[in-house]
Amino acid sequence: MSRKEIATTTAPAAIGPYSQAIEIDGFVFCSGQLGLDPITGELLEGVQEQAERALLNLEAVLGAAGLTMADVVKTNIFLVDLAHFSQVNTIYSKHVVEPAPARSTVQVAALPRNALLEIEAVARRSS
């Protein structure tokens, strides 16, 4: 069982002591992505813009592992305000591949950089 770090410059760099993703035994565990522009490091305005950017960042990390959203088996979405649930669902539905992965969505008190949401995923490499 060896762990392999997944990293890309096409998604924001980790802002702490963690990896963008870790692969082990065919599973890729992606750290949560915020709606940060990977070039400027700035947080986008608005929940829809942040959701779109967070998903693009997640896709970039998956791409660095040679995977796509079709390989995602589980996602977790953390929202500062569950009133944004339907707006985020609209954006999310444009990125997921059917059958949609299992998912949890929870409201949290706060997120890094005062983000409105964070999205993480677990993907599985096909044999």
Residue pairs with C-beta under 8 A, 6 or more apart in sequence:
1 24
1 25
2 24
3 22
3 23
3 24
4 22
4 23
4 24
5 19
5 20
5 21
5 22
6 19
6 20
6 21
6 22
6 23
6 28
6 30
6 61
6 64
6 65
7 19
7 20
7 21
7 64
8 20
8 60
8 61
8 63
8 64
9 38
10 38
10 60
10 63
10 64
11 20
11 33
11 38
11 57
11 58
11 60
11 61
11 64
12 33
12 34
12 36
12 37
12 38
12 41
12 57
13 20
14 20
14 31
15 112
15 113
18 31
19 31
20 30
20 31
20 61
20 64
21 28
21 29
21 30
21 31
21 61
21 62
21 64
21 65
22 28
22 29
23 29
23 65
23 125
26 124
26 125
26 127
27 122
27 123
27 124
27 125
28 62
28 65
28 67
28 71
28 122
28 123
28 124
28 125
29 122
30 58
30 61
30 62
30 120
30 121
30 122
30 123
31 61
31 120
32 76
32 78
32 118
32 119
32 120
33 54
33 55
33 57
33 58
33 61
33 118
33 119
33 120
34 43
34 50
34 53
34 54
34 57
34 111
34 112
34 113
34 115
34 117
34 118
35 43
35 44
35 49
35 50
35 51
35 52
35 53
35 54
35 57
35 115
35 116
35 117
36 42
36 43
36 44
36 53
36 57
36 113
36 115
37 43
37 44
37 53
38 57
38 60
43 50
43 113
43 114
43 115
44 50
44 53
46 116
47 84
47 87
47 88
47 116
47 117
48 87
48 88
48 90
48 91
50 115
50 116
50 117
51 87
51 88
51 91
51 92
51 117
51 119
52 91
54 117
54 118
54 119
55 91
55 92
55 95
55 119
58 69
58 119
58 120
58 121
59 68
59 69
59 95
62 68
62 69
62 71
62 72
62 121
62 123
65 123
65 125
66 125
67 123
67 125
68 97
69 95
69 96
69 97
70 97
71 123
71 124
71 125
71 126
72 96
72 97
72 101
72 121
72 122
72 123
73 101
73 102
73 122
73 123
73 124
74 101
74 102
74 103
74 121
74 122
75 96
75 101
75 102
75 103
75 104
75 119
75 120
75 121
75 122
76 103
76 104
76 105
76 106
76 119
76 120
76 121
77 88
77 92
77 103
77 104
77 105
77 106
77 117
77 118
77 119
78 105
78 106
78 107
78 108
78 111
78 117
78 118
78 119
79 85
79 88
79 105
79 106
79 107
79 108
79 116
79 117
80 107
80 108
80 109
80 110
80 111
80 115
80 116
80 117
81 107
81 116
82 105
82 107
84 116
84 117
85 105
88 105
88 117
92 119
101 121
111 117
111 118
112 118
